[in-house]
Amino acid sequence: MEFQYSVPEGRVEVYAGAIYDAIYLYAIALNETLAAGGDKKDGRAIVHRMLNKEFEGPCPCCNTRQYFLTVNSPR
């Protein structure tokens, strides 16, 4: 998808990459929950699938692109 807008250099919010990765992880967990016959309103099941999940974030702006999320993870 192409947008007719460009962001000036240095104007991208620092947290944009982390937010993108969080939404990406949520989407992975939601998809797995639904594929297993779960409900999109079952937050516990979705979060359960988010924990101990290793995934490669699609955001190239972060220092690292591989994540492993645990209960005690700072991110």
PyMOL Python script that loads the backbone (N, CA, C, O; Angstrom):
from pymol import cmd

cmd.read_pdbstr("""\
ATOM      1  N   MET A   1       0.850  -1.167   0.000  1.00  0.00           N
ATOM      2  CA  MET A   1       0.000   0.000   0.000  1.00  0.00           C
ATOM      3  C   MET A   1       0.904   1.241   0.000  1.00  0.00           C
ATOM      4  O   MET A   1       1.842   1.327   0.792  1.00  0.00           O
ATOM      5  N   GLU A   2       0.632   2.154  -0.848  1.00  0.00           N
ATOM      6  CA  GLU A   2       1.449   3.352  -0.933  1.00  0.00           C
ATOM      7  C   GLU A   2       0.612   4.569  -0.535  1.00  0.00           C
ATOM      8  O   GLU A   2      -0.525   4.745  -0.972  1.00  0.00           O
ATOM      9  N   PHE A   3       1.221   5.392   0.305  1.00  0.00           N
ATOM     10  CA  PHE A   3       0.556   6.610   0.742  1.00  0.00           C
ATOM     11  C   PHE A   3       1.260   7.809   0.113  1.00  0.00           C
ATOM     12  O   PHE A   3       2.469   7.770  -0.114  1.00  0.00           O
ATOM     13  N   GLN A   4       0.538   8.833  -0.158  1.00  0.00           N
ATOM     14  CA  GLN A   4       1.132  10.022  -0.756  1.00  0.00           C
ATOM     15  C   GLN A   4       1.530  10.988   0.350  1.00  0.00           C
ATOM     16  O   GLN A   4       1.109  12.145   0.370  1.00  0.00           O
ATOM     17  N   TYR A   5       2.347  10.492   1.264  1.00  0.00           N
ATOM     18  CA  TYR A   5       2.809  11.301   2.389  1.00  0.00           C
ATOM     19  C   TYR A   5       4.172  10.789   2.799  1.00  0.00           C
ATOM     20  O   TYR A   5       4.387   9.578   2.862  1.00  0.00           O
ATOM     21  N   SER A   6       5.078  11.674   3.073  1.00  0.00           N
ATOM     22  CA  SER A   6       6.389  11.273   3.559  1.00  0.00           C
ATOM     23  C   SER A   6       6.676  12.003   4.866  1.00  0.00           C
ATOM     24  O   SER A   6       6.318  13.167   5.044  1.00  0.00           O
ATOM     25  N   VAL A   7       7.329  11.288   5.768  1.00  0.00           N
ATOM     26  CA  VAL A   7       7.657  11.851   7.076  1.00  0.00           C
ATOM     27  C   VAL A   7       9.039  12.469   6.993  1.00  0.00           C
ATOM     28  O   VAL A   7       9.984  11.817   6.549  1.00  0.00           O
ATOM     29  N   PRO A   8       9.172  13.729   7.419  1.00  0.00           N
ATOM     30  CA  PRO A   8      10.499  14.358   7.412  1.00  0.00           C
ATOM     31  C   PRO A   8      11.468  13.591   8.307  1.00  0.00           C
ATOM     32  O   PRO A   8      11.069  13.042   9.334  1.00  0.00           O
ATOM     33  N   GLU A   9      12.716  13.555   7.924  1.00  0.00           N
ATOM     34  CA  GLU A   9      13.755  12.856   8.679  1.00  0.00           C
ATOM     35  C   GLU A   9      13.747  13.284  10.143  1.00  0.00           C
ATOM     36  O   GLU A   9      13.712  14.475  10.452  1.00  0.00           O
ATOM     37  N   GLY A  10      13.779  12.296  11.044  1.00  0.00           N
ATOM     38  CA  GLY A  10      13.836  12.594  12.472  1.00  0.00           C
ATOM     39  C   GLY A  10      12.496  12.909  13.105  1.00  0.00           C
ATOM     40  O   GLY A  10      12.450  13.235  14.291  1.00  0.00           O
ATOM     41  N   ARG A  11      11.406  12.823  12.362  1.00  0.00           N
ATOM     42  CA  ARG A  11      10.099  13.173  12.893  1.00  0.00           C
ATOM     43  C   ARG A  11       9.271  11.957  13.306  1.00  0.00           C
ATOM     44  O   ARG A  11       8.143  12.120  13.770  1.00  0.00           O
ATOM     45  N   VAL A  12       9.794  10.761  13.152  1.00  0.00           N
ATOM     46  CA  VAL A  12       9.058   9.568  13.535  1.00  0.00           C
ATOM     47  C   VAL A  12       9.190   9.380  15.043  1.00  0.00           C
ATOM     48  O   VAL A  12      10.289   9.432  15.595  1.00  0.00           O
ATOM     49  N   GLU A  13       8.065   9.163  15.691  1.00  0.00           N
ATOM     50  CA  GLU A  13       8.048   8.966  17.141  1.00  0.00           C
ATOM     51  C   GLU A  13       8.903   7.759  17.515  1.00  0.00           C
ATOM     52  O   GLU A  13       8.860   6.726  16.847  1.00  0.00           O
ATOM     53  N   VAL A  14       9.672   7.897  18.582  1.00  0.00           N
ATOM     54  CA  VAL A  14      10.589   6.857  19.030  1.00  0.00           C
ATOM     55  C   VAL A  14       9.845   5.558  19.350  1.00  0.00           C
ATOM     56  O   VAL A  14      10.370   4.472  19.102  1.00  0.00           O
ATOM     57  N   TYR A  15       8.662   5.653  19.882  1.00  0.00           N
ATOM     58  CA  TYR A  15       7.922   4.477  20.313  1.00  0.00           C
ATOM     59  C   TYR A  15       7.124   3.808  19.197  1.00  0.00           C
ATOM     60  O   TYR A  15       6.487   2.781  19.428  1.00  0.00           O
ATOM     61  N   ALA A  16       7.151   4.363  18.018  1.00  0.00           N
ATOM     62  CA  ALA A  16       6.355   3.814  16.914  1.00  0.00           C
ATOM     63  C   ALA A  16       6.712   2.359  16.621  1.00  0.00           C
ATOM     64  O   ALA A  16       5.823   1.545  16.376  1.00  0.00           O
ATOM     65  N   GLY A  17       7.973   2.031  16.643  1.00  0.00           N
ATOM     66  CA  GLY A  17       8.406   0.656  16.379  1.00  0.00           C
ATOM     67  C   GLY A  17       7.897  -0.311  17.424  1.00  0.00           C
ATOM     68  O   GLY A  17       7.443  -1.406  17.093  1.00  0.00           O
ATOM     69  N   ALA A  18       7.968   0.087  18.692  1.00  0.00           N
ATOM     70  CA  ALA A  18       7.496  -0.779  19.778  1.00  0.00           C
ATOM     71  C   ALA A  18       5.986  -0.982  19.689  1.00  0.00           C
ATOM     72  O   ALA A  18       5.494  -2.086  19.925  1.00  0.00           O
ATOM     73  N   ILE A  19       5.261   0.058  19.356  1.00  0.00           N
ATOM     74  CA  ILE A  19       3.802  -0.061  19.215  1.00  0.00           C
ATOM     75  C   ILE A  19       3.469  -0.987  18.050  1.00  0.00           C
ATOM     76  O   ILE A  19       2.573  -1.825  18.152  1.00  0.00           O
ATOM     77  N   TYR A  20       4.179  -0.835  16.966  1.00  0.00           N
ATOM     78  CA  TYR A  20       3.962  -1.690  15.798  1.00  0.00           C
ATOM     79  C   TYR A  20       4.192  -3.154  16.161  1.00  0.00           C
ATOM     80  O   TYR A  20       3.388  -4.020  15.817  1.00  0.00           O
ATOM     81  N   ASP A  21       5.302  -3.426  16.863  1.00  0.00           N
ATOM     82  CA  ASP A  21       5.620  -4.795  17.251  1.00  0.00           C
ATOM     83  C   ASP A  21       4.584  -5.358  18.216  1.00  0.00           C
ATOM     84  O   ASP A  21       4.250  -6.541  18.141  1.00  0.00           O
ATOM     85  N   ALA A  22       4.071  -4.528  19.122  1.00  0.00           N
ATOM     86  CA  ALA A  22       3.047  -4.981  20.070  1.00  0.00           C
ATOM     87  C   ALA A  22       1.768  -5.374  19.331  1.00  0.00           C
ATOM     88  O   ALA A  22       1.156  -6.394  19.646  1.00  0.00           O
ATOM     89  N   ILE A  23       1.374  -4.583  18.370  1.00  0.00           N
ATOM     90  CA  ILE A  23       0.170  -4.896  17.590  1.00  0.00           C
ATOM     91  C   ILE A  23       0.402  -6.146  16.744  1.00  0.00           C
ATOM     92  O   ILE A  23      -0.500  -6.967  16.581  1.00  0.00           O
ATOM     93  N   TYR A  24       1.595  -6.283  16.216  1.00  0.00           N
ATOM     94  CA  TYR A  24       1.946  -7.462  15.423  1.00  0.00           C
ATOM     95  C   TYR A  24       1.855  -8.725  16.282  1.00  0.00           C
ATOM     96  O   TYR A  24       1.291  -9.732  15.852  1.00  0.00           O
ATOM     97  N   LEU A  25       2.415  -8.670  17.502  1.00  0.00           N
ATOM     98  CA  LEU A  25       2.362  -9.810  18.408  1.00  0.00           C
ATOM     99  C   LEU A  25       0.916 -10.134  18.779  1.00  0.00           C
ATOM    100  O   LEU A  25       0.529 -11.302  18.808  1.00  0.00           O
ATOM    101  N   TYR A  26       0.128  -9.115  19.058  1.00  0.00           N
ATOM    102  CA  TYR A  26      -1.291  -9.323  19.371  1.00  0.00           C
ATOM    103  C   TYR A  26      -1.995 -10.023  18.200  1.00  0.00           C
ATOM    104  O   TYR A  26      -2.786 -10.943  18.409  1.00  0.00           O
ATOM    105  N   ALA A  27      -1.708  -9.591  16.991  1.00  0.00           N
ATOM    106  CA  ALA A  27      -2.344 -10.187  15.810  1.00  0.00           C
ATOM    107  C   ALA A  27      -1.958 -11.659  15.661  1.00  0.00           C
ATOM    108  O   ALA A  27      -2.797 -12.487  15.306  1.00  0.00           O
ATOM    109  N   ILE A  28      -0.700 -11.984  15.929  1.00  0.00           N
ATOM    110  CA  ILE A  28      -0.262 -13.383  15.867  1.00  0.00           C
ATOM    111  C   ILE A  28      -1.038 -14.215  16.889  1.00  0.00           C
ATOM    112  O   ILE A  28      -1.559 -15.282  16.567  1.00  0.00           O
ATOM    113  N   ALA A  29      -1.107 -13.711  18.128  1.00  0.00           N
ATOM    114  CA  ALA A  29      -1.791 -14.440  19.199  1.00  0.00           C
ATOM    115  C   ALA A  29      -3.290 -14.547  18.932  1.00  0.00           C
ATOM    116  O   ALA A  29      -3.890 -15.590  19.188  1.00  0.00           O
ATOM    117  N   LEU A  30      -3.891 -13.491  18.425  1.00  0.00           N
ATOM    118  CA  LEU A  30      -5.318 -13.527  18.101  1.00  0.00           C
ATOM    119  C   LEU A  30      -5.591 -14.551  17.004  1.00  0.00           C
ATOM    120  O   LEU A  30      -6.550 -15.317  17.094  1.00  0.00           O
ATOM    121  N   ASN A  31      -4.767 -14.567  15.985  1.00  0.00           N
ATOM    122  CA  ASN A  31      -4.934 -15.517  14.887  1.00  0.00           C
ATOM    123  C   ASN A  31      -4.813 -16.954  15.398  1.00  0.00           C
ATOM    124  O   ASN A  31      -5.600 -17.816  15.007  1.00  0.00           O
ATOM    125  N   GLU A  32      -3.840 -17.217  16.263  1.00  0.00           N
ATOM    126  CA  GLU A  32      -3.669 -18.560  16.821  1.00  0.00           C
ATOM    127  C   GLU A  32      -4.865 -18.954  17.688  1.00  0.00           C
ATOM    128  O   GLU A  32      -5.316 -20.099  17.655  1.00  0.00           O
ATOM    129  N   THR A  33      -5.372 -17.997  18.462  1.00  0.00           N
ATOM    130  CA  THR A  33      -6.527 -18.259  19.320  1.00  0.00           C
ATOM    131  C   THR A  33      -7.753 -18.610  18.482  1.00  0.00           C
ATOM    132  O   THR A  33      -8.462 -19.572  18.780  1.00  0.00           O
ATOM    133  N   LEU A  34      -7.995 -17.838  17.450  1.00  0.00           N
ATOM    134  CA  LEU A  34      -9.147 -18.096  16.579  1.00  0.00           C
ATOM    135  C   LEU A  34      -8.986 -19.415  15.824  1.00  0.00           C
ATOM    136  O   LEU A  34      -9.957 -20.149  15.638  1.00  0.00           O
ATOM    137  N   ALA A  35      -7.764 -19.714  15.392  1.00  0.00           N
ATOM    138  CA  ALA A  35      -7.509 -20.963  14.669  1.00  0.00           C
ATOM    139  C   ALA A  35      -7.743 -22.181  15.560  1.00  0.00           C
ATOM    140  O   ALA A  35      -8.080 -23.261  15.076  1.00  0.00           O
ATOM    141  N   ALA A  36      -7.559 -21.993  16.876  1.00  0.00           N
ATOM    142  CA  ALA A  36      -7.780 -23.084  17.829  1.00  0.00           C
ATOM    143  C   ALA A  36      -9.231 -23.150  18.283  1.00  0.00           C
ATOM    144  O   ALA A  36      -9.567 -23.938  19.168  1.00  0.00           O
ATOM    145  N   GLY A  37     -10.090 -22.337  17.693  1.00  0.00           N
ATOM    146  CA  GLY A  37     -11.503 -22.353  18.040  1.00  0.00           C
ATOM    147  C   GLY A  37     -11.858 -21.433  19.196  1.00  0.00           C
ATOM    148  O   GLY A  37     -12.954 -21.519  19.750  1.00  0.00           O
ATOM    149  N   GLY A  38     -10.933 -20.552  19.561  1.00  0.00           N
ATOM    150  CA  GLY A  38     -11.171 -19.626  20.662  1.00  0.00           C
ATOM    151  C   GLY A  38     -12.015 -18.432  20.252  1.00  0.00           C
ATOM    152  O   GLY A  38     -12.453 -18.315  19.108  1.00  0.00           O
ATOM    153  N   ASP A  39     -12.229 -17.553  21.217  1.00  0.00           N
ATOM    154  CA  ASP A  39     -13.074 -16.375  21.017  1.00  0.00           C
ATOM    155  C   ASP A  39     -12.210 -15.123  21.029  1.00  0.00           C
ATOM    156  O   ASP A  39     -11.284 -15.011  21.831  1.00  0.00           O
ATOM    157  N   LYS A  40     -12.509 -14.189  20.148  1.00  0.00           N
ATOM    158  CA  LYS A  40     -11.734 -12.949  20.075  1.00  0.00           C
ATOM    159  C   LYS A  40     -11.905 -12.088  21.320  1.00  0.00           C
ATOM    160  O   LYS A  40     -11.121 -11.166  21.541  1.00  0.00           O
ATOM    161  N   LYS A  41     -12.914 -12.372  22.135  1.00  0.00           N
ATOM    162  CA  LYS A  41     -13.142 -11.613  23.367  1.00  0.00           C
ATOM    163  C   LYS A  41     -12.488 -12.257  24.586  1.00  0.00           C
ATOM    164  O   LYS A  41     -12.595 -11.734  25.695  1.00  0.00           O
ATOM    165  N   ASP A  42     -11.812 -13.388  24.389  1.00  0.00           N
ATOM    166  CA  ASP A  42     -11.147 -14.089  25.490  1.00  0.00           C
ATOM    167  C   ASP A  42      -9.726 -13.563  25.642  1.00  0.00           C
ATOM    168  O   ASP A  42      -8.776 -14.140  25.112  1.00  0.00           O
ATOM    169  N   GLY A  43      -9.596 -12.469  26.366  1.00  0.00           N
ATOM    170  CA  GLY A  43      -8.302 -11.820  26.548  1.00  0.00           C
ATOM    171  C   GLY A  43      -7.270 -12.701  27.218  1.00  0.00           C
ATOM    172  O   GLY A  43      -6.089 -12.643  26.875  1.00  0.00           O
ATOM    173  N   ARG A  44      -7.696 -13.514  28.165  1.00  0.00           N
ATOM    174  CA  ARG A  44      -6.749 -14.411  28.858  1.00  0.00           C
ATOM    175  C   ARG A  44      -6.121 -15.404  27.877  1.00  0.00           C
ATOM    176  O   ARG A  44      -4.919 -15.660  27.935  1.00  0.00           O
ATOM    177  N   ALA A  45      -6.928 -15.959  26.986  1.00  0.00           N
ATOM    178  CA  ALA A  45      -6.405 -16.916  26.012  1.00  0.00           C
ATOM    179  C   ALA A  45      -5.434 -16.235  25.052  1.00  0.00           C
ATOM    180  O   ALA A  45      -4.411 -16.811  24.682  1.00  0.00           O
ATOM    181  N   ILE A  46      -5.752 -15.029  24.658  1.00  0.00           N
ATOM    182  CA  ILE A  46      -4.882 -14.296  23.733  1.00  0.00           C
ATOM    183  C   ILE A  46      -3.560 -13.957  24.409  1.00  0.00           C
ATOM    184  O   ILE A  46      -2.494 -14.170  23.832  1.00  0.00           O
ATOM    185  N   VAL A  47      -3.626 -13.429  25.634  1.00  0.00           N
ATOM    186  CA  VAL A  47      -2.397 -13.090  26.357  1.00  0.00           C
ATOM    187  C   VAL A  47      -1.583 -14.343  26.635  1.00  0.00           C
ATOM    188  O   VAL A  47      -0.355 -14.315  26.547  1.00  0.00           O
ATOM    189  N   HIS A  48      -2.250 -15.442  26.969  1.00  0.00           N
ATOM    190  CA  HIS A  48      -1.546 -16.706  27.205  1.00  0.00           C
ATOM    191  C   HIS A  48      -0.721 -17.099  25.975  1.00  0.00           C
ATOM    192  O   HIS A  48       0.398 -17.595  26.108  1.00  0.00           O
ATOM    193  N   ARG A  49      -1.269 -16.879  24.796  1.00  0.00           N
ATOM    194  CA  ARG A  49      -0.541 -17.202  23.566  1.00  0.00           C
ATOM    195  C   ARG A  49       0.560 -16.180  23.260  1.00  0.00           C
ATOM    196  O   ARG A  49       1.477 -16.472  22.492  1.00  0.00           O
ATOM    197  N   MET A  50       0.475 -14.997  23.849  1.00  0.00           N
ATOM    198  CA  MET A  50       1.508 -13.982  23.643  1.00  0.00           C
ATOM    199  C   MET A  50       2.751 -14.274  24.484  1.00  0.00           C
ATOM    200  O   MET A  50       3.871 -13.962  24.078  1.00  0.00           O
ATOM    201  N   LEU A  51       2.547 -14.876  25.657  1.00  0.00           N
ATOM    202  CA  LEU A  51       3.658 -15.153  26.560  1.00  0.00           C
ATOM    203  C   LEU A  51       4.515 -16.299  26.044  1.00  0.00           C
ATOM    204  O   LEU A  51       4.023 -17.231  25.408  1.00  0.00           O
ATOM    205  N   ASN A  52       5.803 -16.207  26.331  1.00  0.00           N
ATOM    206  CA  ASN A  52       6.785 -17.203  25.909  1.00  0.00           C
ATOM    207  C   ASN A  52       6.763 -17.409  24.393  1.00  0.00           C
ATOM    208  O   ASN A  52       6.996 -18.509  23.893  1.00  0.00           O
ATOM    209  N   LYS A  53       6.481 -16.340  23.692  1.00  0.00           N
ATOM    210  CA  LYS A  53       6.407 -16.370  22.228  1.00  0.00           C
ATOM    211  C   LYS A  53       7.664 -15.716  21.667  1.00  0.00           C
ATOM    212  O   LYS A  53       8.001 -14.586  22.020  1.00  0.00           O
ATOM    213  N   GLU A  54       8.335 -16.424  20.810  1.00  0.00           N
ATOM    214  CA  GLU A  54       9.493 -15.853  20.121  1.00  0.00           C
ATOM    215  C   GLU A  54       9.051 -15.529  18.711  1.00  0.00           C
ATOM    216  O   GLU A  54       8.495 -16.376  18.011  1.00  0.00           O
ATOM    217  N   PHE A  55       9.300 -14.304  18.301  1.00  0.00           N
ATOM    218  CA  PHE A  55       8.911 -13.912  16.950  1.00  0.00           C
ATOM    219  C   PHE A  55       9.876 -12.868  16.439  1.00  0.00           C
ATOM    220  O   PHE A  55      10.535 -12.171  17.211  1.00  0.00           O
ATOM    221  N   GLU A  56       9.948 -12.772  15.142  1.00  0.00           N
ATOM    222  CA  GLU A  56      10.787 -11.752  14.514  1.00  0.00           C
ATOM    223  C   GLU A  56       9.893 -10.581  14.165  1.00  0.00           C
ATOM    224  O   GLU A  56       9.007 -10.684  13.316  1.00  0.00           O
ATOM    225  N   GLY A  57      10.137  -9.469  14.831  1.00  0.00           N
ATOM    226  CA  GLY A  57       9.336  -8.278  14.580  1.00  0.00           C
ATOM    227  C   GLY A  57       9.607  -7.720  13.200  1.00  0.00           C
ATOM    228  O   GLY A  57      10.745  -7.734  12.731  1.00  0.00           O
ATOM    229  N   PRO A  58       8.581  -7.235  12.557  1.00  0.00           N
ATOM    230  CA  PRO A  58       8.742  -6.705  11.208  1.00  0.00           C
ATOM    231  C   PRO A  58       9.310  -5.290  11.182  1.00  0.00           C
ATOM    232  O   PRO A  58       9.625  -4.767  10.113  1.00  0.00           O
ATOM    233  N   CYS A  59       9.440  -4.676  12.338  1.00  0.00           N
ATOM    234  CA  CYS A  59       9.878  -3.282  12.395  1.00  0.00           C
ATOM    235  C   CYS A  59      11.402  -3.185  12.319  1.00  0.00           C
ATOM    236  O   CYS A  59      12.082  -3.589  13.262  1.00  0.00           O
ATOM    237  N   PRO A  60      11.946  -2.669  11.240  1.00  0.00           N
ATOM    238  CA  PRO A  60      13.400  -2.561  11.104  1.00  0.00           C
ATOM    239  C   PRO A  60      14.001  -1.382  11.874  1.00  0.00           C
ATOM    240  O   PRO A  60      15.223  -1.245  11.928  1.00  0.00           O
ATOM    241  N   CYS A  61      13.168  -0.539  12.464  1.00  0.00           N
ATOM    242  CA  CYS A  61      13.700   0.645  13.130  1.00  0.00           C
ATOM    243  C   CYS A  61      14.172   0.365  14.554  1.00  0.00           C
ATOM    244  O   CYS A  61      14.807   1.220  15.172  1.00  0.00           O
ATOM    245  N   CYS A  62      13.870  -0.814  15.080  1.00  0.00           N
ATOM    246  CA  CYS A  62      14.294  -1.158  16.436  1.00  0.00           C
ATOM    247  C   CYS A  62      15.704  -1.734  16.399  1.00  0.00           C
ATOM    248  O   CYS A  62      16.164  -2.205  15.358  1.00  0.00           O
ATOM    249  N   ASN A  63      16.385  -1.694  17.540  1.00  0.00           N
ATOM    250  CA  ASN A  63      17.755  -2.200  17.612  1.00  0.00           C
ATOM    251  C   ASN A  63      17.823  -3.695  17.325  1.00  0.00           C
ATOM    252  O   ASN A  63      18.732  -4.162  16.640  1.00  0.00           O
ATOM    253  N   THR A  64      16.870  -4.429  17.844  1.00  0.00           N
ATOM    254  CA  THR A  64      16.816  -5.865  17.616  1.00  0.00           C
ATOM    255  C   THR A  64      15.452  -6.212  17.036  1.00  0.00           C
ATOM    256  O   THR A  64      14.463  -5.529  17.304  1.00  0.00           O
ATOM    257  N   ARG A  65      15.405  -7.251  16.259  1.00  0.00           N
ATOM    258  CA  ARG A  65      14.133  -7.610  15.641  1.00  0.00           C
ATOM    259  C   ARG A  65      13.607  -8.936  16.157  1.00  0.00           C
ATOM    260  O   ARG A  65      12.505  -9.340  15.788  1.00  0.00           O
ATOM    261  N   GLN A  66      14.385  -9.640  17.020  1.00  0.00           N
ATOM    262  CA  GLN A  66      13.890 -10.896  17.576  1.00  0.00           C
ATOM    263  C   GLN A  66      13.483 -10.668  19.005  1.00  0.00           C
ATOM    264  O   GLN A  66      14.216 -10.056  19.782  1.00  0.00           O
ATOM    265  N   TYR A  67      12.302 -11.163  19.359  1.00  0.00           N
ATOM    266  CA  TYR A  67      11.755 -10.936  20.683  1.00  0.00           C
ATOM    267  C   TYR A  67      11.344 -12.246  21.311  1.00  0.00           C
ATOM    268  O   TYR A  67      10.913 -13.174  20.626  1.00  0.00           O
ATOM    269  N   PHE A  68      11.481 -12.310  22.615  1.00  0.00           N
ATOM    270  CA  PHE A  68      10.975 -13.428  23.390  1.00  0.00           C
ATOM    271  C   PHE A  68      10.264 -12.814  24.570  1.00  0.00           C
ATOM    272  O   PHE A  68      10.898 -12.241  25.456  1.00  0.00           O
ATOM    273  N   LEU A  69       8.954 -12.930  24.586  1.00  0.00           N
ATOM    274  CA  LEU A  69       8.140 -12.270  25.600  1.00  0.00           C
ATOM    275  C   LEU A  69       7.808 -13.248  26.721  1.00  0.00           C
ATOM    276  O   LEU A  69       7.274 -14.329  26.474  1.00  0.00           O
ATOM    277  N   THR A  70       8.130 -12.857  27.962  1.00  0.00           N
ATOM    278  CA  THR A  70       7.776 -13.642  29.135  1.00  0.00           C
ATOM    279  C   THR A  70       6.994 -12.757  30.088  1.00  0.00           C
ATOM    280  O   THR A  70       6.810 -11.569  29.825  1.00  0.00           O
ATOM    281  N   VAL A  71       6.533 -13.325  31.192  1.00  0.00           N
ATOM    282  CA  VAL A  71       5.775 -12.569  32.167  1.00  0.00           C
ATOM    283  C   VAL A  71       6.593 -11.398  32.708  1.00  0.00           C
ATOM    284  O   VAL A  71       6.027 -10.344  32.997  1.00  0.00           O
ATOM    285  N   ASN A  72       7.891 -11.554  32.850  1.00  0.00           N
ATOM    286  CA  ASN A  72       8.757 -10.532  33.420  1.00  0.00           C
ATOM    287  C   ASN A  72       9.498  -9.686  32.394  1.00  0.00           C
ATOM    288  O   ASN A  72      10.386  -8.911  32.749  1.00  0.00           O
ATOM    289  N   SER A  73       9.134  -9.831  31.123  1.00  0.00           N
ATOM    290  CA  SER A  73       9.821  -9.068  30.081  1.00  0.00           C
ATOM    291  C   SER A  73       9.555  -7.572  30.245  1.00  0.00           C
ATOM    292  O   SER A  73       8.444  -7.162  30.581  1.00  0.00           O
ATOM    293  N   PRO A  74      10.599  -6.756  30.002  1.00  0.00           N
ATOM    294  CA  PRO A  74      10.397  -5.311  30.102  1.00  0.00           C
ATOM    295  C   PRO A  74       9.629  -4.742  28.931  1.00  0.00           C
ATOM    296  O   PRO A  74       9.183  -3.596  28.980  1.00  0.00           O
ATOM    297  N   ARG A  75       9.470  -5.519  27.888  1.00  0.00           N
ATOM    298  CA  ARG A  75       8.831  -5.032  26.672  1.00  0.00           C
ATOM    299  C   ARG A  75       7.628  -5.833  26.317  1.00  0.00           C
ATOM    300  O   ARG A  75       6.972  -5.550  25.315  1.00  0.00           O
TER     301      ARG A  75
END
""", "prot")
cmd.dss("prot")
cmd.show_as("cartoon", "prot")
cmd.util.cbc("prot")
cmd.orient("prot")
